[in-house]
């Protein structure tokens, strides 16, 4: 049986891993739009999180399996290989394409110069080839990060780190140079609900307190409206630990470090205000608990100065041409991973990861999600294998003008990034654009 997995991030690689572990004869092609594998592990995990980034080594083992083949630079859907064509080339197709866009705030001023989604900022400092640098950081004195999840903590931490801490990472040189010149002294991370409802993990939160050039400031009086902050004993363990960390910071006297991280809660953004045609401040309405797990406005407002705004309020899936899509949930309708078309199982089509369950969980959540899908696929295998498919889909793709970046091409990219780092007196430095990535991959052909 020949299976295509679309997407080489964790959900895609875990799907390939389950397939080869559970079926001793299956052949798997892992397709990705990018010429490089690993998805959000490469382009979403912060460069200073080396331990998490080392997960690439585990994913690499799967992609180097003798029955798994990486085919990068292959667009599936609009402008590329149609989903219908993939169904002709393989017995089954598993889509693991993630949630590709950010949720919006829906407030005036959201599109002012200087206002970005956190994903745009992450893509910039992670060298995603679709990124276009457009005024990040340089010149900003005050930054507002809207959101209190792990991504919000990541971008806050990167803004607060000194150049000496970022230089050993694989951050692209242009982003490092910009951050070295950063004038940001105050970073406000703001949530509309209370501290006991924040989505960050305690480990990520504590990292903010260990930065050598930044102090964390928390106002205990501001957090007191949250019953879970006043008495955390009844909270789940994760939230209770978060509150304990915040309590410790609130009890500390302020220091004199060059940067300040101000954690704010019960503040709902209502407008991003302009100054000289760019972001100048964010207007917030004070909120209070509504007694039902949410918040309600109080009619009291506050403005926080900011020349840079990073919005981190969640993700949403986008439709993939040729697949059904539920715009309300941002997912593909499915049953145990089987794609449903108008409520009926579509033979040979499957989903895993965020496009299956929505943007929830951590990297490890993708493993059981992928396994459930693969078990459904293998249960359907006796029927799927009756379909006649080409002996080698790659040959068919090349005949149709598709030129995938194979594993040797990816290894050539890795060598080029190591050489670039060496030339800059750093370790590995990522290539930041399509041209340099594809140029490096082509060296493998010669």
VEXMAR-140245 format. One record per residue (C-alpha): x, y, z; residue number from 1. Coordinates in Angstrom, 2 decimals. Layout:
{site {X, Y, Z}, NUM},
...
This chain:
{site {0.00, 0.00, 0.00}, 1},
{site {1.23, 3.49, -0.92}, 2},
{site {0.23, 6.41, 1.30}, 3},
{site {0.80, 10.14, 0.90}, 4},
{site {1.09, 12.23, 4.07}, 5},
{site {0.63, 15.93, 3.36}, 6},
{site {2.63, 17.93, 5.90}, 7},
{site {5.95, 17.11, 7.56}, 8},
{site {5.31, 18.67, 10.95}, 9},
{site {4.80, 16.53, 14.06}, 10},
{site {1.33, 15.27, 13.09}, 11},
{site {2.54, 14.28, 9.62}, 12},
{site {5.70, 12.59, 10.83}, 13},
{site {3.87, 10.78, 13.64}, 14},
{site {1.36, 9.56, 11.03}, 15},
{site {4.21, 8.20, 8.91}, 16},
{site {5.78, 6.61, 11.99}, 17},
{site {2.56, 4.82, 12.97}, 18},
{site {2.09, 3.60, 9.41}, 19},
{site {5.51, 1.97, 9.10}, 20},
{site {5.35, 0.59, 12.64}, 21},
{site {1.92, -0.99, 12.21}, 22},
{site {2.18, -2.16, 8.60}, 23},
{site {5.43, -3.93, 7.60}, 24},
{site {4.95, -3.32, 3.88}, 25},
{site {3.43, 0.17, 3.54}, 26},
{site {5.37, 2.83, 1.58}, 27},
{site {4.94, 6.44, 2.70}, 28},
{site {5.66, 9.69, 0.88}, 29},
{site {5.68, 12.73, 3.16}, 30},
{site {4.90, 15.81, 1.07}, 31},
{site {5.44, 19.38, 2.22}, 32},
{site {4.93, 22.78, 0.59}, 33},
{site {8.26, 23.92, 2.05}, 34},
{site {11.63, 22.51, 0.96}, 35},
{site {12.44, 21.83, 4.62}, 36},
{site {10.76, 19.35, 6.97}, 37},
{site {9.55, 19.49, 10.60}, 38},
{site {6.81, 22.14, 10.29}, 39},
{site {6.28, 24.13, 13.49}, 40},
{site {9.18, 22.41, 15.22}, 41},
{site {11.46, 24.24, 12.75}, 42},
{site {9.36, 27.35, 12.19}, 43},
{site {7.32, 27.74, 15.37}, 44},
{site {9.45, 26.68, 18.33}, 45},
{site {11.44, 29.67, 19.62}, 46},
{site {15.15, 29.57, 18.70}, 47},
{site {16.19, 29.77, 22.36}, 48},
{site {14.23, 26.59, 23.16}, 49},
{site {16.96, 24.22, 22.08}, 50},
{site {15.65, 21.26, 24.05}, 51},
{site {12.26, 21.37, 22.29}, 52},
{site {13.91, 22.00, 18.93}, 53},
{site {15.96, 18.84, 19.47}, 54},
{site {12.74, 16.96, 18.77}, 55},
{site {13.82, 17.35, 15.15}, 56},
{site {16.23, 14.48, 15.78}, 57},
{site {13.33, 12.15, 16.56}, 58},
{site {11.38, 13.33, 13.52}, 59},
{site {14.49, 12.86, 11.40}, 60},
{site {14.68, 9.19, 12.35}, 61},
{site {11.20, 8.65, 10.92}, 62},
{site {11.89, 10.56, 7.71}, 63},
{site {15.07, 8.52, 7.17}, 64},
{site {13.19, 5.21, 7.47}, 65},
{site {13.71, 2.98, 4.46}, 66},
{site {9.98, 2.97, 3.65}, 67},
{site {9.48, 6.72, 4.14}, 68},
{site {10.37, 9.35, 1.54}, 69},
{site {10.44, 13.14, 2.03}, 70},
{site {9.25, 15.22, -0.91}, 71},
{site {9.59, 18.93, -0.13}, 72},
{site {8.57, 21.89, -2.23}, 73},
{site {5.33, 20.21, -3.31}, 74},
{site {2.24, 22.39, -3.12}, 75},
{site {-1.00, 20.43, -2.68}, 76},
{site {-4.25, 22.11, -3.63}, 77},
{site {-4.54, 25.53, -5.24}, 78},
{site {-1.64, 26.22, -7.60}, 79},
{site {-0.15, 22.78, -7.11}, 80},
{site {-1.06, 19.12, -7.19}, 81},
{site {-4.88, 18.84, -6.92}, 82},
{site {-6.26, 16.69, -4.13}, 83},
{site {-8.05, 14.62, -6.79}, 84},
{site {-4.70, 13.88, -8.46}, 85},
{site {-3.19, 12.72, -5.17}, 86},
{site {-6.06, 10.29, -4.77}, 87},
{site {-5.16, 8.82, -8.16}, 88},
{site {-1.48, 8.44, -7.25}, 89},
{site {-1.85, 6.83, -3.81}, 90},
{site {-4.06, 4.28, -2.10}, 91},
{site {-4.66, 6.77, 0.73}, 92},
{site {-3.85, 10.39, 1.57}, 93},
{site {-3.47, 11.76, 5.12}, 94},
{site {-3.72, 15.56, 5.39}, 95},
{site {-1.74, 17.07, 8.27}, 96},
{site {-1.72, 20.72, 7.25}, 97},
{site {-2.26, 22.47, 10.58}, 98},
{site {-4.02, 25.77, 11.29}, 99},
{site {-2.50, 28.25, 8.91}, 100},
{site {-3.88, 31.63, 9.97}, 101},
{site {-4.31, 33.73, 13.10}, 102},
{site {-7.54, 34.73, 14.72}, 103},
{site {-8.17, 38.45, 14.51}, 104},
{site {-9.15, 40.83, 17.28}, 105},
{site {-11.77, 42.59, 15.15}, 106},
{site {-11.03, 46.06, 16.61}, 107},
{site {-10.28, 49.42, 14.98}, 108},
{site {-6.61, 50.00, 14.17}, 109},
{site {-5.74, 46.31, 13.99}, 110},
{site {-4.09, 46.78, 10.57}, 111},
{site {-2.04, 49.88, 11.41}, 112},
{site {1.69, 49.72, 10.59}, 113},
{site {3.40, 48.30, 13.66}, 114},
{site {0.55, 45.89, 14.45}, 115},
{site {1.32, 42.27, 13.62}, 116},
{site {0.10, 38.82, 14.46}, 117},
{site {2.43, 36.96, 16.79}, 118},
{site {2.75, 34.31, 14.08}, 119},
{site {4.23, 36.88, 11.69}, 120},
{site {6.81, 37.79, 14.33}, 121},
{site {7.58, 34.13, 15.07}, 122},
{site {7.94, 33.38, 11.35}, 123},
{site {10.33, 36.32, 11.00}, 124},
{site {12.71, 35.29, 13.78}, 125},
{site {12.37, 31.61, 12.75}, 126},
{site {13.34, 32.28, 9.09}, 127},
{site {10.11, 31.07, 7.52}, 128},
{site {10.60, 31.64, 3.78}, 129},
{site {7.18, 33.30, 3.36}, 130},
{site {8.15, 36.08, 5.79}, 131},
{site {8.70, 39.65, 4.68}, 132},
{site {10.38, 41.87, 7.27}, 133},
{site {8.37, 45.00, 7.81}, 134},
{site {9.46, 47.19, 10.66}, 135},
{site {9.72, 44.76, 13.54}, 136},
{site {11.09, 46.09, 16.82}, 137},
{site {13.58, 48.70, 15.54}, 138},
{site {12.71, 52.04, 17.10}, 139},
{site {9.96, 50.73, 19.40}, 140},
{site {10.31, 51.66, 23.06}, 141},
{site {7.17, 49.95, 24.30}, 142},
{site {5.58, 46.76, 22.96}, 143},
{site {2.17, 45.29, 23.76}, 144},
{site {1.62, 41.54, 23.41}, 145},
{site {-2.10, 40.74, 23.42}, 146},
{site {-2.70, 37.24, 24.74}, 147},
{site {-1.55, 35.05, 27.62}, 148},
{site {-0.70, 31.72, 25.99}, 149},
{site {2.65, 30.09, 25.32}, 150},
{site {3.12, 31.90, 22.00}, 151},
{site {2.59, 35.22, 23.77}, 152},
{site {5.21, 34.20, 26.33}, 153},
{site {7.61, 33.20, 23.53}, 154},
{site {7.45, 36.53, 21.70}, 155},
{site {7.66, 38.43, 24.99}, 156},
{site {10.77, 36.48, 25.95}, 157},
{site {12.46, 37.04, 22.59}, 158},
{site {11.79, 40.80, 22.83}, 159},
{site {13.27, 40.83, 26.34}, 160},
{site {16.39, 38.78, 25.62}, 161},
{site {19.76, 40.39, 25.10}, 162},
{site {21.79, 39.94, 21.94}, 163},
{site {24.38, 37.78, 23.70}, 164},
{site {21.66, 35.23, 24.54}, 165},
{site {20.25, 35.11, 21.02}, 166},
{site {23.53, 34.93, 19.14}, 167},
{site {24.17, 31.19, 19.86}, 168},
{site {20.76, 30.25, 18.38}, 169},
{site {19.91, 29.46, 14.75}, 170},
{site {18.01, 32.74, 14.36}, 171},
{site {18.51, 34.27, 10.88}, 172},
{site {21.15, 36.95, 10.78}, 173},
{site {18.82, 39.78, 9.70}, 174},
{site {16.47, 39.14, 12.63}, 175},
{site {19.39, 38.91, 15.06}, 176},
{site {20.83, 42.20, 13.78}, 177},
{site {17.45, 43.91, 14.20}, 178},
{site {16.96, 42.55, 17.72}, 179},
{site {20.51, 43.58, 18.66}, 180},
{site {19.54, 47.15, 17.75}, 181},
{site {16.19, 46.95, 19.58}, 182},
{site {15.27, 49.87, 21.82}, 183},
{site {12.40, 48.07, 23.51}, 184},
{site {12.49, 48.63, 27.26}, 185},
{site {8.91, 47.83, 28.25}, 186},
{site {6.88, 44.79, 27.17}, 187},
{site {3.27, 44.52, 28.29}, 188},
{site {1.70, 41.06, 28.03}, 189},
{site {-2.03, 41.57, 28.42}, 190},
{site {-4.95, 39.17, 28.89}, 191},
{site {-8.67, 39.91, 28.99}, 192},
{site {-9.33, 37.36, 31.75}, 193},
{site {-7.70, 36.59, 35.08}, 194},
{site {-4.42, 34.83, 35.89}, 195},
{site {-6.12, 31.57, 36.84}, 196},
{site {-7.51, 31.32, 33.27}, 197},
{site {-4.28, 32.05, 31.41}, 198},
{site {-3.22, 29.45, 28.85}, 199},
{site {0.56, 29.49, 29.32}, 200},
{site {2.36, 26.58, 30.98}, 201},
{site {4.20, 27.16, 34.23}, 202},
{site {7.54, 26.18, 32.71}, 203},
{site {7.21, 28.84, 30.01}, 204},
{site {6.00, 31.42, 32.53}, 205},
{site {8.93, 30.84, 34.89}, 206},
{site {11.39, 31.45, 32.06}, 207},
{site {10.35, 35.09, 32.00}, 208},
{site {11.62, 35.45, 35.55}, 209},
{site {15.03, 34.01, 34.71}, 210},
{site {16.04, 36.47, 31.97}, 211},
{site {19.27, 38.23, 32.98}, 212},
{site {18.36, 41.67, 31.56}, 213},
{site {14.64, 41.85, 32.33}, 214},
{site {12.44, 41.94, 35.42}, 215},
{site {8.82, 40.82, 35.66}, 216},
{site {6.34, 43.21, 37.25}, 217},
{site {2.94, 42.08, 38.53}, 218},
{site {0.43, 44.21, 40.47}, 219},
{site {-1.31, 42.02, 43.06}, 220},
{site {-4.17, 44.52, 43.50}, 221},
{site {-4.95, 44.34, 39.80}, 222},
{site {-5.20, 40.54, 39.93}, 223},
{site {-7.33, 40.36, 43.07}, 224},
{site {-10.71, 40.27, 41.22}, 225},
{site {-9.87, 36.69, 40.18}, 226},
{site {-11.17, 34.34, 42.89}, 227},
{site {-8.60, 31.78, 41.78}, 228},
{site {-5.82, 34.26, 42.46}, 229},
{site {-7.15, 35.12, 45.90}, 230},
{site {-7.58, 31.43, 46.81}, 231},
{site {-5.86, 29.05, 44.35}, 232},
{site {-6.43, 25.92, 46.45}, 233},
{site {-9.32, 24.68, 44.32}, 234},
{site {-7.63, 25.27, 40.95}, 235},
{site {-6.25, 22.45, 38.76}, 236},
{site {-2.56, 21.85, 39.40}, 237},
{site {-1.29, 23.68, 36.29}, 238},
{site {-3.28, 26.85, 36.99}, 239},
{site {-2.43, 26.71, 40.67}, 240},
{site {1.29, 26.65, 39.87}, 241},
{site {0.86, 29.61, 37.52}, 242},
{site {-0.85, 31.61, 40.24}, 243},
{site {1.86, 30.71, 42.74}, 244},
{site {4.53, 32.02, 40.35}, 245},
{site {2.59, 35.25, 39.81}, 246},
{site {2.10, 35.66, 43.57}, 247},
{site {5.85, 35.39, 44.06}, 248},
{site {6.56, 38.07, 41.48}, 249},
{site {3.90, 40.38, 42.89}, 250},
{site {5.55, 40.21, 46.32}, 251},
{site {8.97, 41.24, 45.02}, 252},
{site {10.16, 44.87, 45.05}, 253},
{site {10.98, 46.29, 41.60}, 254},
{site {14.60, 46.17, 40.46}, 255},
{site {16.63, 48.26, 38.05}, 256},
{site {17.21, 45.95, 35.07}, 257},
{site {17.20, 47.54, 31.59}, 258},
{site {13.97, 45.85, 30.45}, 259},
{site {10.62, 45.39, 32.15}, 260},
{site {7.96, 42.75, 31.44}, 261},
{site {4.60, 43.86, 32.79}, 262},
{site {1.99, 41.11, 33.11}, 263},
{site {-1.51, 42.57, 32.92}, 264},
{site {-4.87, 40.82, 33.30}, 265},
{site {-8.54, 41.79, 33.10}, 266},
{site {-7.86, 44.12, 30.17}, 267},
{site {-9.80, 43.75, 26.89}, 268},
{site {-8.38, 45.49, 23.81}, 269},
{site {-10.94, 47.79, 22.17}, 270},
{site {-8.83, 49.89, 19.80}, 271},
{site {-5.28, 50.28, 18.53}, 272},
{site {-4.58, 54.01, 18.37}, 273},
{site {-2.48, 55.73, 15.73}, 274},
{site {0.32, 58.22, 16.11}, 275},
{site {1.87, 59.67, 12.95}, 276},
{site {0.19, 56.98, 10.89}, 277},
{site {1.55, 54.08, 12.95}, 278},
{site {0.72, 52.28, 16.17}, 279},
{site {1.01, 54.67, 19.09}, 280},
{site {-1.01, 53.04, 21.88}, 281},
{site {-3.59, 50.36, 22.67}, 282},
{site {-6.86, 51.22, 24.39}, 283},
{site {-8.13, 48.59, 26.83}, 284},
{site {-11.36, 48.25, 28.75}, 285},
{site {-11.08, 46.97, 32.28}, 286},
{site {-12.99, 43.70, 32.73}, 287},
{site {-14.22, 41.74, 35.71}, 288},
{site {-15.34, 38.11, 36.24}, 289},
{site {-18.94, 37.47, 35.24}, 290},
{site {-19.32, 34.51, 37.59}, 291},
{site {-19.67, 32.04, 34.71}, 292},
{site {-16.03, 31.64, 33.68}, 293},
{site {-15.99, 34.70, 31.43}, 294},
{site {-15.59, 38.43, 31.86}, 295},
{site {-17.71, 41.50, 31.37}, 296},
{site {-16.71, 45.09, 30.67}, 297},
{site {-16.69, 47.72, 33.42}, 298},
{site {-16.75, 50.84, 31.27}, 299},
{site {-13.36, 51.92, 32.62}, 300},
{site {-10.59, 52.38, 30.04}, 301},
{site {-6.81, 52.63, 29.97}, 302},
{site {-4.32, 53.37, 27.23}, 303},
{site {-0.92, 51.68, 27.08}, 304},
{site {1.74, 53.32, 24.94}, 305},
{site {3.12, 51.03, 22.26}, 306},
{site {4.98, 51.36, 18.99}, 307},
{site {4.76, 47.60, 18.40}, 308},
{site {1.70, 45.38, 18.92}, 309},
{site {1.81, 41.59, 18.61}, 310},
{site {-1.57, 39.84, 18.61}, 311},
{site {-1.57, 36.29, 20.00}, 312},
{site {-5.20, 35.24, 20.42}, 313},
{site {-5.25, 31.83, 18.73}, 314},
{site {-5.23, 30.16, 15.33}, 315},
{site {-7.78, 29.09, 12.76}, 316},
{site {-7.60, 26.51, 9.99}, 317},
{site {-7.98, 27.45, 6.33}, 318},
{site {-9.66, 25.39, 3.61}, 319},
{site {-7.56, 23.15, 1.39}, 320},
{site {-8.79, 23.05, -2.18}, 321},
{site {-10.51, 19.76, -2.88}, 322},
{site {-11.38, 18.95, 0.74}, 323},
{site {-14.57, 19.68, 2.70}, 324},
{site {-14.19, 22.34, 5.38}, 325},
{site {-16.14, 23.57, 8.40}, 326},
{site {-15.48, 27.33, 8.66}, 327},
{site {-16.94, 27.52, 12.16}, 328},
{site {-14.32, 25.17, 13.64}, 329},
{site {-11.59, 25.65, 11.04}, 330},
{site {-11.35, 21.89, 10.58}, 331},
{site {-12.13, 19.18, 8.02}, 332},
{site {-15.24, 17.16, 8.99}, 333},
{site {-14.02, 13.73, 10.08}, 334},
{site {-14.84, 10.57, 11.99}, 335},
{site {-11.85, 9.00, 13.80}, 336},
{site {-9.63, 10.64, 11.19}, 337},
{site {-11.71, 9.60, 8.16}, 338},
{site {-12.72, 12.60, 6.03}, 339},
{site {-16.49, 13.07, 5.75}, 340},
{site {-18.01, 14.50, 2.60}, 341},
{site {-21.60, 15.60, 3.27}, 342},
{site {-21.64, 13.27, 6.26}, 343},
{site {-20.37, 10.24, 4.34}, 344},
{site {-16.88, 8.74, 4.73}, 345},
{site {-14.67, 9.59, 1.76}, 346},
{site {-12.66, 6.43, 0.94}, 347},
{site {-8.91, 6.93, 1.11}, 348},
{site {-8.93, 10.44, 2.63}, 349},
{site {-7.83, 11.12, 6.21}, 350},
{site {-6.78, 13.98, 8.48}, 351},
{site {-4.58, 14.34, 11.55}, 352},
{site {-3.31, 17.22, 13.65}, 353},
{site {-4.87, 20.66, 13.95}, 354},
{site {-6.87, 20.39, 10.73}, 355},
{site {-8.55, 17.38, 12.37}, 356},
{site {-9.11, 18.55, 15.94}, 357},
{site {-8.50, 22.32, 15.88}, 358},
{site {-5.51, 24.29, 17.27}, 359},
{site {-5.31, 22.60, 20.65}, 360},
{site {-2.72, 20.70, 22.66}, 361},
{site {1.06, 20.63, 22.59}, 362},
{site {3.47, 18.88, 20.22}, 363},
{site {3.00, 15.54, 21.98}, 364},
{site {-0.77, 15.73, 21.50}, 365},
{site {-0.21, 14.95, 17.82}, 366},
{site {1.04, 11.44, 18.50}, 367},
{site {-2.21, 9.82, 19.75}, 368},
{site {-4.17, 11.94, 17.26}, 369},
{site {-2.08, 10.57, 14.37}, 370},
{site {-2.29, 7.00, 15.67}, 371},
{site {-6.09, 7.12, 15.79}, 372},
{site {-6.16, 8.23, 12.16}, 373},
{site {-3.66, 5.57, 11.07}, 374},
{site {-5.63, 2.83, 12.82}, 375},
{site {-8.70, 3.92, 10.82}, 376},
{site {-6.66, 3.88, 7.62}, 377},
{site {-5.26, 0.42, 8.24}, 378},
{site {-8.72, -0.85, 9.12}, 379},
{site {-9.79, 0.35, 5.66}, 380},
{site {-6.68, -1.07, 3.94}, 381},
{site {-8.29, -4.23, 2.43}, 382},
{site {-10.62, -2.00, 0.42}, 383},
{site {-8.08, 0.73, -0.33}, 384},
{site {-5.51, -1.71, -1.75}, 385},
{site {-7.89, -2.81, -4.50}, 386},
{site {-7.33, 0.52, -6.24}, 387},
{site {-4.70, 0.47, -9.00}, 388},
{site {-2.08, 3.21, -8.52}, 389},
{site {1.24, 3.94, -10.29}, 390},
{site {4.30, 1.99, -9.18}, 391},
{site {6.00, 5.25, -8.24}, 392},
{site {4.08, 8.48, -7.67}, 393},
{site {7.33, 10.47, -7.73}, 394},
{site {7.95, 9.52, -11.35}, 395},
{site {4.42, 10.61, -12.22}, 396},
{site {4.86, 13.92, -10.39}, 397},
{site {8.12, 14.65, -12.17}, 398},
{site {6.52, 13.87, -15.51}, 399},
{site {3.92, 16.52, -14.68}, 400},
{site {6.61, 19.14, -14.02}, 401},
{site {6.84, 18.84, -10.23}, 402},
{site {10.42, 18.97, -8.93}, 403},
{site {10.40, 17.86, -5.29}, 404},
{site {13.25, 18.52, -2.89}, 405},
{site {14.24, 15.05, -1.70}, 406},
{site {16.09, 14.10, 1.46}, 407},
{site {19.48, 14.71, -0.16}, 408},
{site {18.28, 18.21, -1.05}, 409},
{site {17.28, 18.83, 2.56}, 410},
{site {20.69, 17.61, 3.74}, 411},
{site {22.28, 20.09, 1.33}, 412},
{site {20.21, 22.86, 2.96}, 413},
{site {21.48, 21.75, 6.37}, 414},
{site {25.08, 21.91, 5.14}, 415},
{site {24.53, 25.38, 3.72}, 416},
{site {23.09, 26.59, 7.03}, 417},
{site {26.07, 25.18, 8.91}, 418},
{site {28.46, 26.90, 6.48}, 419},
{site {26.58, 30.20, 6.81}, 420},
{site {26.79, 30.01, 10.59}, 421},
{site {30.50, 29.29, 10.45}, 422},
{site {31.10, 32.27, 8.17}, 423},
{site {29.30, 34.53, 10.66}, 424},
{site {31.13, 33.17, 13.69}, 425},
{site {27.94, 31.51, 14.92}, 426},
{site {26.59, 27.98, 15.02}, 427},
{site {23.96, 26.90, 12.47}, 428},
{site {22.11, 29.90, 10.98}, 429},
{site {18.89, 29.36, 9.05}, 430},
{site {18.53, 30.36, 5.42}, 431},
{site {15.66, 32.87, 5.43}, 432},
{site {14.12, 32.83, 1.95}, 433},
{site {12.91, 30.59, -0.85}, 434},
{site {15.74, 31.47, -3.22}, 435},
{site {18.53, 30.54, -0.81}, 436},
{site {16.77, 27.36, 0.32}, 437},
{site {16.13, 26.09, -3.20}, 438},
{site {19.59, 27.13, -4.37}, 439},
{site {21.14, 25.10, -1.54}, 440},
{site {18.89, 22.12, -2.29}, 441},
{site {19.93, 22.16, -5.96}, 442},
{site {23.57, 21.61, -4.98}, 443},
{site {22.57, 18.05, -4.05}, 444},
{site {21.73, 17.40, -7.70}, 445},
{site {25.33, 18.08, -8.70}, 446},
